Amino acid sequence: MSALPLNSASSTLTVGGVELTRRDIGSADRDAVLGLHTLVFGPEVDAAWYAWKYGQAAAQGQGQAAGLWHGGELIAYCGGLPRTLWQHGQSLRGLQIGDVMVHPAWRGILTRRGPFHHVSQGFYDSRLGAAPQRPFQLGYGFPSARHLRLAVLQGLLSDAGVVETLHWDLGTEAALPWHWRWQDLAPSAQGFDRCVNHAWRAMQKGSGRFMLGQRDAAYLRWRYVDRPAALGSAGTVPRYRFFALRRPWPGGLGGVAVMDLRSTSAHWLDWVGPTDLLPLASRACRLQALSSGAVELTTWASAAVARQLEGTGITRREVCAGLGMPVRSDLDPKEATRVPWWLMGGDTDFL
């Protein structure tokens, strides 16, 4: 792994009378990052995960991060993943914020201006802003309600709304219309990339008003196919499965769905295709979940996605995450609540 780019210079801070050092994370810090992540979130990450997310090769995540150190111990961390965003046919450099963590022993130190504040502020200040002075123009993330409230109080994030989990109880599901087919799409198949890229181009054409993360074949391969632990514990059950919704004639592809069918609560993670086909795709996903032995289907949905799914038989819904936008983004904070985000579970890196 190569060192992460941008600012390698360090700065010294005094927090609660204790001298701390803030600097960018480099490849030599991998074990410290994995150790803190395990302490905060649990033992679900390893060197392969770190390379997938923070490795700098072309097919890796190319994540970036800043850390706060007490001597040789990493006590706070804020990272992000580059993500190309699209709106009205224009692209911009987005930064998906994630892996924000503070060592438990340091969480009560000057809460309003403690390690969380300093590591996040340093990371946002160095990365986000107007081009070409900063490499990323718009940041976003999925904090918990508590994290979002704290970050808003500290002037770090704008509250851009919530993401909900939508639930469908599965029973007798209506069949797809006669002129639609639902087919497995294997990543190893020769036409996988062509199919996904065709669906992505169709999605772009009809969703210009939304703020939409790029969903081409390269992104889907990184996000789902190359993700470590993509197989079940037995090594045979795929974590993610792909399905094509298509008409039975040449050029009849409607879109591509991504699902996790490993439990009785099936998860619909992503849709690549025209947004007006989302209700039909939800029916196809319900039929697939039912045939796979699930009793319910769930999906993460931003407000725009949830509106598109109204009238599809949703049985319940609850908030699963906030939507936070760093105030350092090249956007008036007053506009943050009006950004029409199109987000599903696949827009995270952890589901």
C-alpha positions as CSV (number, residue, x, y, z in Angstrom):
1,M,0.0,0.0,0.0
2,S,1.2,3.5,-0.8
3,A,0.8,6.3,1.6
4,L,-2.4,8.2,1.5
5,P,-2.2,11.5,-0.5
6,L,-2.5,15.2,0.5
7,N,-1.2,16.8,3.7
8,S,1.4,14.8,5.5
9,A,2.3,17.7,7.8
10,S,1.3,17.3,11.4
11,S,0.0,19.8,13.9
12,T,0.1,19.8,17.6
13,L,-3.1,20.5,19.7
14,T,-3.7,20.9,23.4
15,V,-7.0,19.2,24.4
16,G,-8.0,19.1,28.1
17,G,-4.4,20.0,29.0
18,V,-3.1,17.1,27.0
19,E,-0.8,17.5,24.0
20,L,-2.1,15.6,20.9
21,T,-0.8,15.4,17.3
22,R,-3.1,15.5,14.3
23,R,-1.9,14.2,10.9
24,D,-2.9,12.3,7.9
25,I,-3.1,8.5,8.0
26,G,-0.5,6.7,6.0
27,S,0.1,3.1,5.1
28,A,2.3,2.5,8.1
29,D,-0.7,3.3,10.3
30,R,-2.8,0.4,9.1
31,D,-2.5,-1.7,12.3
32,A,-3.3,1.2,14.5
33,V,-6.4,2.0,12.5
34,L,-7.5,-1.7,12.6
35,G,-6.9,-1.8,16.3
36,L,-9.1,1.3,17.0
37,H,-11.8,0.1,14.6
38,T,-11.9,-3.2,16.4
39,L,-12.1,-1.5,19.8
40,V,-14.9,0.8,18.7
41,F,-17.0,-1.3,16.2
42,G,-15.9,-4.9,16.8
43,P,-13.6,-7.4,15.1
44,E,-15.0,-7.4,11.6
45,V,-12.1,-5.7,9.8
46,D,-8.7,-6.9,8.7
47,A,-5.8,-6.1,6.4
48,A,-7.8,-7.1,3.3
49,W,-10.7,-4.8,4.3
50,Y,-8.2,-1.9,4.8
51,A,-6.6,-2.5,1.4
52,W,-10.0,-2.7,-0.2
53,K,-11.1,0.6,1.3
54,Y,-7.9,2.6,1.8
55,G,-5.6,1.1,-0.7
56,Q,-4.5,3.6,-3.4
57,A,-4.4,1.3,-6.5
58,A,-6.8,2.0,-9.3
59,A,-9.3,-0.7,-8.4
60,Q,-9.2,0.0,-4.7
61,G,-11.2,2.5,-2.6
62,Q,-8.5,5.1,-2.4
63,G,-9.8,6.3,0.9
64,Q,-8.3,9.1,2.9
65,A,-8.2,9.8,6.6
66,A,-6.8,12.0,9.4
67,G,-5.9,10.7,12.8
68,L,-5.4,12.2,16.3
69,W,-2.5,10.7,18.3
70,H,-1.5,10.7,21.9
71,G,2.1,9.7,21.7
72,G,2.1,6.6,19.7
73,E,-1.5,5.7,20.3
74,L,-4.3,6.6,17.8
75,I,-7.2,8.0,19.8
76,A,-9.4,9.5,17.1
77,Y,-10.0,9.0,13.4
78,C,-12.0,10.4,10.5
79,G,-12.0,8.9,7.0
80,G,-13.7,9.2,3.7
81,L,-14.1,7.5,0.3
82,P,-14.0,9.4,-3.0
83,R,-17.3,9.1,-4.9
84,T,-18.2,10.7,-8.2
85,L,-21.6,12.4,-7.8
86,W,-24.0,13.5,-10.6
87,Q,-26.7,16.1,-10.8
88,H,-28.3,17.7,-13.9
89,G,-25.7,15.9,-16.1
90,Q,-22.8,17.5,-14.2
91,S,-20.3,15.5,-12.2
92,L,-18.6,16.7,-9.0
93,R,-16.1,15.1,-6.6
94,G,-17.8,13.8,-3.6
95,L,-16.3,12.4,-0.3
96,Q,-18.3,9.8,1.6
97,I,-17.5,10.2,5.3
98,G,-17.1,7.1,7.3
99,D,-15.1,5.3,10.1
100,V,-15.4,8.2,12.4
101,M,-14.3,6.9,15.7
102,V,-12.9,8.0,19.1
103,H,-11.1,5.7,21.6
104,P,-13.6,5.1,24.5
105,A,-11.2,6.4,27.1
106,W,-11.2,9.8,25.3
107,R,-14.9,10.4,24.6
108,G,-15.5,12.5,27.6
109,I,-12.6,14.9,27.1
110,L,-14.1,18.4,26.5
111,T,-17.0,16.9,24.5
112,R,-17.8,20.0,22.5
113,R,-14.2,20.5,21.4
114,G,-12.6,17.2,22.1
115,P,-10.9,14.6,19.9
116,F,-14.0,14.0,17.7
117,H,-14.2,17.7,16.9
118,H,-10.5,18.2,16.2
119,V,-10.0,15.1,14.0
120,S,-13.2,15.8,12.0
121,Q,-12.5,19.5,11.5
122,G,-9.0,18.9,10.4
123,F,-10.1,16.3,7.9
124,Y,-12.9,18.4,6.4
125,D,-10.8,21.6,6.3
126,S,-8.0,19.8,4.3
127,R,-10.3,18.0,1.8
128,L,-13.5,19.9,1.2
129,G,-14.3,23.2,-0.5
130,A,-14.2,24.9,-3.9
131,A,-12.2,23.4,-6.8
132,P,-9.3,23.6,-7.5
133,Q,-8.2,24.6,-4.1
134,R,-9.7,21.4,-2.5
135,P,-10.0,17.9,-4.1
136,F,-13.6,17.3,-3.0
137,Q,-16.5,19.7,-3.4
138,L,-19.3,17.9,-1.5
139,G,-19.1,15.6,1.6
140,Y,-21.9,13.4,3.0
141,G,-22.2,10.6,5.5
142,F,-24.6,8.5,7.5
143,P,-24.1,9.3,11.2
144,S,-26.2,8.1,14.0
145,A,-28.8,10.5,15.4
146,R,-26.5,11.3,18.4
147,H,-23.4,11.8,16.2
148,L,-25.4,14.1,13.9
149,R,-26.7,16.2,16.7
150,L,-23.2,16.6,18.2
151,A,-21.7,17.4,14.8
152,V,-24.4,20.0,14.1
153,L,-23.9,21.6,17.5
154,Q,-20.1,21.8,16.9
155,G,-20.6,23.4,13.5
156,L,-19.1,20.4,11.6
157,L,-22.2,19.1,9.8
158,S,-25.4,20.3,8.3
159,D,-28.5,18.2,9.0
160,A,-29.6,17.1,5.5
161,G,-32.4,14.8,6.7
162,V,-32.6,11.1,7.4
163,V,-32.4,7.7,5.7
164,E,-35.2,5.2,6.5
165,T,-35.4,1.4,6.5
166,L,-38.5,0.4,4.5
167,H,-40.1,-3.0,5.2
168,W,-42.3,-5.2,3.1
169,D,-43.9,-8.3,4.7
170,L,-43.9,-11.1,2.2
171,G,-47.0,-13.1,1.4
172,T,-48.7,-13.7,-1.9
173,E,-46.9,-11.4,-4.4
174,A,-48.4,-10.4,-7.7
175,A,-46.4,-11.8,-10.7
176,L,-44.5,-9.4,-12.9
177,P,-46.3,-8.2,-16.0
178,W,-46.0,-10.7,-18.9
179,H,-43.5,-8.5,-20.8
180,W,-40.9,-8.4,-18.0
181,R,-38.3,-11.0,-17.0
182,W,-36.1,-11.3,-13.9
183,Q,-32.8,-13.1,-14.3
184,D,-29.7,-13.9,-12.3
185,L,-26.7,-11.8,-13.4
186,A,-23.4,-13.3,-12.5
187,P,-20.4,-11.0,-12.2
188,S,-18.3,-13.7,-13.9
189,A,-20.6,-13.5,-17.0
190,Q,-19.1,-12.0,-20.1
191,G,-21.8,-9.4,-20.5
192,F,-21.9,-8.2,-16.8
193,D,-20.1,-5.0,-17.3
194,R,-21.9,-4.1,-20.5
195,C,-25.3,-4.8,-18.8
196,V,-24.5,-2.6,-15.8
197,N,-23.1,0.2,-17.8
198,H,-26.2,0.2,-20.0
199,A,-28.4,0.4,-17.0
200,W,-26.3,3.2,-15.5
201,R,-26.6,5.3,-18.6
202,A,-30.3,4.9,-18.6
203,M,-30.4,5.9,-14.9
204,Q,-28.4,9.1,-15.6
205,K,-30.8,10.2,-18.4
206,G,-33.9,10.1,-16.2
207,S,-32.6,11.2,-12.8
208,G,-30.9,14.6,-13.5
209,R,-32.7,16.4,-10.6
210,F,-31.3,13.9,-8.0
211,M,-27.9,14.0,-6.4
212,L,-26.8,10.5,-7.5
213,G,-23.7,8.5,-6.8
214,Q,-22.1,6.9,-9.8
215,R,-23.2,3.3,-10.3
216,D,-21.2,2.0,-13.3
217,A,-19.7,-1.5,-13.5
218,A,-16.4,-0.4,-12.1
219,Y,-18.1,0.9,-8.9
220,L,-20.4,-2.1,-8.5
221,R,-17.4,-4.4,-8.9
222,W,-15.4,-2.5,-6.2
223,R,-18.4,-2.2,-3.9
224,Y,-19.9,-5.7,-4.1
225,V,-17.7,-8.1,-6.0
226,D,-14.3,-7.2,-4.6
227,R,-15.4,-6.4,-1.1
228,P,-13.6,-8.8,1.4
229,A,-15.8,-11.3,3.1
230,A,-18.1,-11.2,0.0
231,L,-18.8,-14.9,0.6
232,G,-20.6,-16.4,3.5
233,S,-18.8,-18.2,6.3
234,A,-19.0,-21.5,4.4
235,G,-17.4,-19.9,1.4
236,T,-20.2,-20.9,-0.9
237,V,-23.1,-18.5,-0.2
238,P,-22.6,-15.1,-1.9
239,R,-23.2,-12.1,0.2
240,Y,-24.5,-10.1,-2.8
241,R,-26.5,-11.3,-5.8
242,F,-27.3,-9.4,-8.9
243,F,-30.4,-9.6,-11.0
244,A,-31.4,-8.0,-14.3
245,L,-35.0,-6.8,-14.9
246,R,-35.5,-7.0,-18.7
247,R,-38.0,-7.3,-21.5
248,P,-37.7,-10.4,-23.7
249,W,-36.3,-8.7,-26.7
250,P,-33.0,-7.3,-27.8
251,G,-32.1,-4.0,-26.0
252,G,-34.9,-4.7,-23.4
253,L,-32.8,-4.2,-20.3
254,G,-34.7,-2.3,-17.6
255,G,-32.1,-2.3,-14.8
256,V,-30.0,-4.2,-12.3
257,A,-30.8,-4.9,-8.7
258,V,-28.4,-6.0,-5.9
259,M,-29.7,-8.1,-3.0
260,D,-28.5,-9.9,0.1
261,L,-30.6,-13.0,0.4
262,R,-28.7,-14.8,3.2
263,S,-31.4,-14.5,5.9
264,T,-35.1,-14.5,6.3
265,S,-34.9,-10.7,6.2
266,A,-33.8,-10.1,2.7
267,H,-32.0,-6.8,1.9
268,W,-32.4,-4.9,-1.3
269,L,-29.2,-2.8,-1.5
270,D,-29.2,-1.1,-4.8
271,W,-30.9,-0.3,-8.1
272,V,-29.2,0.7,-11.3
273,G,-31.7,1.8,-13.9
274,P,-34.4,4.4,-14.5
275,T,-35.8,5.6,-11.3
276,D,-39.4,5.4,-12.5
277,L,-38.9,1.6,-12.7
278,L,-38.3,1.4,-8.9
279,P,-41.8,0.2,-8.0
280,L,-41.6,-2.6,-10.5
281,A,-38.1,-3.5,-9.3
282,S,-39.4,-3.6,-5.7
283,R,-42.0,-6.2,-6.8
284,A,-39.4,-8.3,-8.5
285,C,-37.2,-8.1,-5.4
286,R,-40.1,-9.2,-3.2
287,L,-40.8,-12.2,-5.5
288,Q,-37.1,-13.1,-5.4
289,A,-36.9,-12.7,-1.6
290,L,-40.0,-14.9,-1.2
291,S,-38.7,-17.6,-3.4
292,S,-35.4,-17.5,-1.4
293,G,-37.2,-18.3,1.8
294,A,-37.4,-14.8,3.3
295,V,-40.3,-13.5,5.3
296,E,-39.6,-9.8,4.7
297,L,-37.8,-7.5,2.3
298,T,-36.0,-4.3,3.6
299,T,-34.2,-1.5,1.9
300,W,-32.5,1.8,2.9
301,A,-34.1,4.8,1.3
302,S,-33.4,8.5,1.3
303,A,-36.5,10.7,1.0
304,A,-36.4,10.7,-2.8
305,V,-36.2,6.9,-2.9
306,A,-39.0,6.5,-0.3
307,R,-41.3,8.8,-2.3
308,Q,-40.7,6.7,-5.4
309,L,-41.7,3.6,-3.5
310,E,-45.0,4.9,-2.1
311,G,-47.9,2.7,-3.0
312,T,-45.8,-0.5,-3.1
313,G,-47.2,-2.1,0.0
314,I,-44.6,-0.9,2.6
315,T,-45.7,-2.3,5.9
316,R,-43.5,-0.3,8.2
317,R,-40.6,2.2,8.2
318,E,-38.1,3.6,10.7
319,V,-35.1,5.9,10.7
320,C,-31.9,4.0,10.4
321,A,-29.4,6.8,9.9
322,G,-29.0,10.6,9.6
323,L,-27.7,12.3,6.6
324,G,-25.0,14.7,7.4
325,M,-23.1,17.1,5.1
326,P,-19.9,18.8,6.3
327,V,-20.3,22.6,6.3
328,R,-16.9,22.8,4.6
329,S,-18.6,21.5,1.4
330,D,-18.8,23.9,-1.5
331,L,-22.5,24.5,-0.8
332,D,-24.4,27.1,1.2
333,P,-25.3,25.3,4.4
334,K,-28.9,26.6,4.0
335,E,-29.1,24.6,0.8
336,A,-28.1,21.3,2.5
337,T,-31.7,20.5,3.4
338,R,-32.8,20.9,-0.2
339,V,-30.3,18.6,-1.9
340,P,-32.5,15.8,-3.4
341,W,-30.3,12.8,-2.5
342,W,-30.9,9.5,-4.1
343,L,-29.4,7.0,-1.6
344,M,-29.9,3.3,-0.9
345,G,-28.0,0.8,1.2
346,G,-25.4,0.3,-1.4
347,D,-24.3,3.9,-1.1
348,T,-22.8,2.9,2.2
349,D,-19.6,0.8,2.4
350,F,-20.7,-1.3,5.4
351,L,-23.9,-3.0,4.6
